[in-house]
C-alpha cells in the first residue's frame, strides 16, 4: 500500500522485483549493491564513519544546488525521460542567477589553471 512494489520494479527491474516480492526472501548487502538498491556497502564497523564522511562532503557543497540536484533525481521517478530532461534544464538554468554558481565556476576556473 505504500508503493514499494512500484518503486522496486523501477529500481531493480521486473524479474528481480517479482522474486523479492513473491518469495519474501531477504537479500544480502552485496545483492542489494548489485541490484542498485544501495550505492555502497561497508563492514559494520565502518558504516558510521563512511556515512559521516559522505555527509560532510555533501554539507560542504552549495546547499541550494544540492537541494536542486536532489529534487531532480527524486522527480525523475515520477516523470517520463522527456519531462525529466525538461525539468533538469529548468533547474540548471535557474542556477545561473545564484552566487553559488558563480563561486563554483570561479573555483573550477582557478583549479584548472
C-alpha positions as CSV (number, residue, x, y, z in Angstrom):
1,X,0.0,0.0,0.0
2,X,3.0,2.4,0.4
3,X,4.2,2.0,-3.2
4,X,7.1,-0.4,-2.5
5,X,6.2,-2.8,-5.3
6,X,6.0,0.0,-7.8
7,X,9.3,1.6,-6.8
8,X,11.1,-1.7,-6.6
9,X,10.3,-2.6,-10.2
10,X,11.7,0.7,-11.3
11,X,14.8,0.2,-9.2
12,X,15.7,-3.4,-10.0
13,X,13.6,-4.5,-12.9
14,X,10.6,-6.8,-13.0
15,X,12.2,-10.2,-12.6
16,X,14.3,-9.3,-9.5
17,X,11.3,-7.4,-8.0
18,X,9.0,-10.4,-8.6
19,X,11.4,-12.7,-6.9
20,X,11.9,-10.4,-3.9
21,X,8.2,-9.6,-3.5
22,X,6.8,-13.1,-4.2
23,X,9.3,-15.1,-2.1
24,X,9.9,-12.6,0.6
25,X,13.4,-13.9,0.8
26,X,15.9,-11.4,2.3
27,X,18.8,-10.2,0.2
28,X,22.4,-9.7,1.2
29,X,24.1,-6.3,1.2
30,X,26.1,-7.5,-1.9
31,X,22.9,-8.4,-3.7
32,X,21.4,-5.0,-2.8
33,X,24.5,-3.4,-4.2
34,X,24.4,-5.4,-7.4
35,X,20.7,-4.6,-7.8
36,X,21.3,-0.9,-7.4
37,X,19.3,-0.6,-4.2
38,X,22.3,0.8,-2.3
39,X,25.2,2.8,-3.5
40,X,27.9,1.4,-1.3
41,X,28.5,-1.5,1.2
42,X,30.9,-1.3,4.1
43,X,31.7,-3.6,7.0
44,X,29.5,-2.9,10.0
45,X,32.3,-1.2,12.0
46,X,33.0,1.3,9.1
47,X,29.4,2.3,8.3
48,X,29.0,5.3,10.6
49,X,32.4,6.7,9.7
50,X,31.7,6.4,6.0
51,X,28.2,7.9,6.4
52,X,29.7,10.9,8.2
53,X,32.4,11.4,5.5
54,X,29.7,11.3,2.8
55,X,27.5,13.7,4.8
56,X,30.4,16.1,5.4
57,X,31.2,16.1,1.6
58,X,27.6,16.9,0.8
59,X,27.4,19.5,3.5
60,X,30.5,21.3,2.0
61,X,28.7,21.8,-1.2
62,X,26.2,24.5,-2.1
63,X,23.0,23.8,-0.1
64,X,20.9,25.3,-2.9
65,X,22.5,23.2,-5.7
66,X,22.4,20.0,-3.6
67,X,18.7,20.6,-3.0
68,X,18.1,21.2,-6.7
69,X,20.0,18.0,-7.6
70,X,18.1,16.0,-5.0
71,X,14.8,17.4,-6.3
72,X,15.8,16.5,-9.9
73,X,16.8,12.9,-9.0
74,X,13.6,12.3,-6.9
75,X,11.4,13.8,-9.6
76,X,12.8,11.6,-12.2
77,X,11.0,8.6,-10.7
78,X,7.7,10.3,-11.4
79,X,8.3,11.7,-14.9
80,X,9.0,10.5,-18.4
81,X,12.5,11.0,-19.6
82,X,11.4,13.9,-21.7
83,X,9.7,15.6,-18.7
84,X,12.7,14.9,-16.5
85,X,15.1,16.4,-19.0
86,X,13.0,19.5,-19.3
87,X,12.8,19.8,-15.5
88,X,16.5,19.3,-15.1
89,X,17.2,22.0,-17.7
90,X,14.9,24.5,-15.9
91,X,16.7,23.8,-12.6
92,X,20.1,24.1,-14.4
93,X,19.2,27.5,-15.9
94,X,17.9,28.7,-12.5
95,X,21.4,28.2,-11.1
96,X,22.8,30.9,-13.4
97,X,21.3,33.6,-11.2
98,X,22.9,32.3,-8.0
99,X,26.1,33.3,-6.3
100,X,26.8,29.7,-5.6
101,X,27.0,29.0,-9.3
102,X,29.3,32.0,-9.9
103,X,31.6,30.9,-7.0
104,X,31.6,27.3,-8.2
105,X,32.6,28.3,-11.7
106,X,35.3,30.6,-10.4
107,X,36.6,27.8,-8.3
108,X,36.7,25.4,-11.2
109,X,38.5,28.0,-13.4
110,X,41.2,28.6,-10.7
111,X,41.6,24.8,-10.2
112,X,42.1,24.3,-13.9
113,X,44.9,26.8,-14.2
